Amino acid sequence: DPDDLYVDHAYDMIVVSNRLPVDYEEQPDGGIGWKSSPGGLVTALEPVMRAADGAWIGWAGVADREFDPFEHDGISIIPVPLSESELEEYYEGFSNDTLWPLYHDVIAPPSFHREWWDAYVRVNRRFAEAAARAASDGAVVWVQDYQLQLVPKMLRESRPDLVIGFFNHIPFPAYGIYSQLPWRRQVIDGLLGADVIGFQRVADAGNFSRAVRRLFGYRTHGTVIDVPDTDATSNEGDVRRVVARAFPISIDAAGFEEMARRPEVQRRAAEIRESLGNPETIILGVDRLDYTKGIRHRMKAFGELLRDGRLNVEDVTLVQVASPSRERVETYRQLRDEIELTVGRLNGDYATLGHQAIAYLHHGYPRDEMVALYLAADVMLVTALRDGMNLVAKEYVACRFDGDGVLVLSEFAGASDELRQAVLVNPHDIEGLKDAIVEAVRMPRRERTRRMRALRRRVIDNDVAKWSASFLETLTGAGIITAGVTEP
Ligand code: GDG
């Protein structure tokens, strides 16, 4: 009985996210294997989770399969099952075809389906139940992202003793957009079950507080929201104080720099340049293939620069890594077709036998290959139309220990609040984007170095360990949990 392996009420620290930090791998002999998927969140939380003997609750990435809890690299893993139809309705449907486009300012039209909402509620309840069962008395539970916005309230109802945090990795839209959501009250009510609600940008936290005022009329002062509370957990008379504020996420900056300094990675960077025919300038884009990333805008601008002779394929190559994403969602299929049509046209019109205009790669690559690409790139193009943070921008900066390289960064990415020394652009303004690309390509070495130095200081001083420590400090009010981060 898999239930026997559950250690009820055993964990003082729990992270809940849609996906587990491990990927399920079918073994050749039909057995079960697990492989770490080393994302930024895992890196950030690993030390905290180890120090606190934490558990991670999430989906294993494969439908219609149930797995027993297990231990992986010192972290307890508690898989939550999803059926194929839940995957379609809760994940691909409500999460990625309703909330994702809505929260990214309706760049693509969101679909609203009542069955999807029902599945979202059902799956959120399953995650909340798993957390309620695993958490010790007074434990800290940190819920991640837009797929699980109802979990905080569900958890608080069953376990008022818990300290509950929530972090939203994507933007929170202005009320005029948010208010389209037929379930706008339920979602906010769900989030307000948390003690601390974290956002990427100050503007996101502001949008959330405004939505709370408009829909519920609760009082807000600064980053604090007074939520009327009649049960025993109240600590301020008849209100519970919920903090809603910005905690800009970051990366393991030292880890990226360490990898960039490896001789074999630098050799690989040189090899990449060689294989592109040694262009003077390599421009790079790295994105999940997603309509929020502004890949089409970037290609339009680049294509016009080639057409008008402001850039020449002999001198400049655009490398675009578009890692496969959400391929069963129709909007993503269409986007892929459009992008691949554009790449084909641009290469057909401008490439020569020796020089491509765009080297387009619809693949995921290992981390060290990404770092070699960052090192090879003279100009990094981040042209998101809307993006919670955009870690690619920070990774590029962290890798450039040589102090060179130019970051072109959209104002619509959360990272632009911090990375002020980038060449900031409005990607909707194609003429402005073209000028910015030319400015980046021609930027004198001294200015590149000056800007990169300032960018690097920012990213190195504000890494992901600082992000998680700051969130957890706010959540717990004091040292206990954060000790794991500051004292390795
Ligand atoms: C969401 C929010 C927010 C990409 N292709 C490959 C690869 N990647 C890595 C990048 C980077 C990550 O994936 C992408 O992170 P981003 O932040 O750029 O974007 P989202 O995936 O949309 O992430 C975003 C983030 O959550 C964190 O809160 O910043 O705004 O949308 O780390 O390097 N990594 C490897 N191969 C690839 O082909 N190894």
Boltz pocket constraint, residues with backbone or C-beta under 6 A from the ligand:
constraints:
  - pocket:
      binder: B
      contacts: [[A, 40], [A, 169], [A, 170], [A, 249], [A, 286], [A, 287], [A, 288], [A, 321], [A, 323], [A, 363], [A, 364], [A, 365], [A, 366], [A, 367], [A, 370], [A, 387], [A, 388], [A, 389], [A, 390], [A, 391], [A, 392], [A, 393], [A, 395]]
      max_distance: 6.0
